[in-house]
Amino acid sequence: MKTVELSSEALSATALLDMARENSIPVETAVGDAFMVSPADEFAVEVELLRRNHAFPAMLDQFKENKAEIPLEQVEAKLR
């Protein structure tokens, strides 16, 4: 996997995305910042959005704190 160094190659965003269409491309800027440009599917986009949503982990923590249990028979009865 070849790293694209933007300090030595002038690429348009379109050219960079075309390169990343099939495989992820590591990119390094002139100041040394590193990025990975890769194709994204809907699941990957959803995961990233959830990571950025600070309310989501808090909601998961609330669910973990809830120790209430429902017997399987009761769940099955509600589903019928």
Long-range contacts (C-beta under 8 A, 24 or more apart in sequence): 1-25, 1-26, 2-26, 3-27, 3-28, 4-28, 6-30
